[in-house]
């Protein structure tokens, strides 16, 4: 018996179950569903069939990738269910139809089998590393943005066992400070107020290669979270701010960055210092002298701190770039030059590092660490030259041996023109098979080779 399953109960989509599904769950909006289908007109004419192609059809549910009747009908189905969906024209192809197989204003019937689905892919690289299955839909149209405050309830699960259950408020993008994994933060950017969903998170967006020993979570483990977004506030909107507001916000980010740095949360510190740069990078809103000075000081401080953070996390190239931006703002800044020198040492560019540290000493002759680093660099350069010299010496010796071996091999391959003419014959090779004494008596002037390879005429 067919049942009207349209939200408005207008008869637009009728569903008749031919075989019940095997679970109580149904796919949610955004789920990637896998189906087989056979489509017919009301007179039974078949116009399309995935079964005839022997290829299952896949699409993302509720995102308008298929006709409206399918988004409604398949959202009501359970895994393994087989059903017939009868879709009125306004839930199918409407007044236009889909020539040449589907006439205008056609009611269509689809026999659909739902095999499986994967939750909505929320991962940045679309690798299904973060997927969502809605439990309760949220309200409104807005989503949380980075820098906005979120109020959530988190329940973490590993292998079906709960490892955390708590309410937490934090600034989106800074969840690490509250022990919130990156996968949850990324997912929250797609939530609506009041939404409750189960989020499946692969290890790279969870606890990674370290795991979480206090939760008995091993390295490279995938986890699940039931996430409820209770409330959120709007994030930062720089475009709507004037110069003084941007400076004020930059100072807040700078202070946050300093706190994170002191707590050795270097990645969060980097994020905050980058936001300082974002706030004051464009000079258009800082025409007044006082604001212009504040802007330059903030940019200088942010880039100096970025250089230091990048050195801490072993990212010397980024440290070098941040140092250079600081040097552009203040060419004789001792810290900027020193941190560039450190970055160059990490990049194994010792000659350039020496030049930079010498500039540091020009500014501050008593900088003992710069002096020490120059000595270290010079020793590295000396050792590198010695290694290169030894390497090249060994290389040349090897090439010389190879050349000598090649020449000897070529010499061995040459035919011995003495053999058989002026050399010694075996008994079977001598003319007539005679012994050497008899042959010499008959040929007194022939050249014979002695044991050391030199020749001399006999009986001259």
C-alpha positions, 0 to 999 in steps of 0.5 A: 500500500502506497503512503504519502511521505511528502512533508506537506501531504500533497500526494507528491511522493507516494511510497510503497515498501516492497521489502523492509530494511534491516535497521532503524536508521535512515540517511540524513541530509548530506549523506552519500547514498548508494542505490539501484533503481529502475525508472518507468512511466505510468504505462510501464515504459522503462526510461532508465535503469542502473540495474541494466548498466550493472552500476549502482548510483551514488549521490549526496542526499538533500542537496538538490543533486537529484529530483525532489521526489528522490531527496524526500523518498530516499531520506525515508528509507532504511538500509536494505529497503526496497520500495517504489516511489511514485513522484508527481510532475512537480516532484520530478521533471515538471512541465518540461519533462526530460526529452526524449524519454520523459514527456512533459508533466509526467508522473514517474515510478522508481523501484529503488533499493537502498544499499548503504550510505556514508555520513556527510563528508565534512573533511577539508580534503573530501577524504571522508575523514570527518563525516556527520550523521544528524540526530537532531536538525538545527534551526536557522541558516547561520553557522559558527565562524572562526573566532566566534564563541561556541557553547557545545556538549561533547560525548566522545566514543572509542570502540563504543566506549565513552571516554569523555562527556562534558559541556565546553565553551571555547572560541572556534579555532582555539579548541586545542586550548580546551582539549577539543580535537580539530575534527570537532572544530571543523565539523562545528563550522557546518552546524546550526544552532540546536543541532545534534549529530554524530561525527566520525573522525579519522585519526589525523583530525583526532589524536593522531600518531600520539593517541590519548593515553589518559583516555586509553586511546592508542596512536592512529585511532579513529573516534566518534563524537556526539556533538550538540551545538547549544549556542554560538556567537558571531565570529570576527568581521574585519571588513566592518571595522574601522582602524581603531577597532582593528588595532584593538582586536590585533592587541587582543590577538597578540595577548592571546598569542603570548599566553599560548606561547608561554604555555608552549601551545605554539600552533595556537600562538602562530594562529593568533599572531597571524590574526594580528597581521590580518587585522593590520596588514592593509594600511588604508585604515591607518592614515592617522600618524598615531594609528600608523605607528601602532600598526607598524609596531603590531606588524613588527611584533607579530612577525618577530613572534611568528619567527620565534614560534616557527623556530620552536616548531622546526619550520625554518623556512617560515621563520626566515620569511617572518624574520624578513618581513620584520626586517623590512619594517625595521632593517636594524632590528637585532631580534629580527636579524638574529632569528633570521640567522637562526633560521638560516642555520637550520636551513644549513645555509651557514655562509649566509648565516655568518653574514646575518650574525655579523650584522647583528654584531654591528648593531650590538657588538656584545651579543655573545650568542651571535659570536658563538653562532658565527664560530659554530657556522665557521666550524660547520663550513670548515667541516663541510669543506673537508668532507667535500674534499675527501669525497672528491678525492675518493671520487677521483681515486675511484674514477682513476681505478675504473679507468685503469681497469678499463684500459687493462680490460681493453688490452687483454681483449686485443689479439696477440700478434706475436702469438703464432708468428714470433711467439712460442708454439706448442708442439702441435703448432710448430711447422710439421710438429717438430721440436724447437731445437730442430726448428731453430737449426733450420731457421737460425735467424728467427727472433725468439722470445725469452722468458721476460718477453724481450726478443733477440736474434739467434745465431746472427 
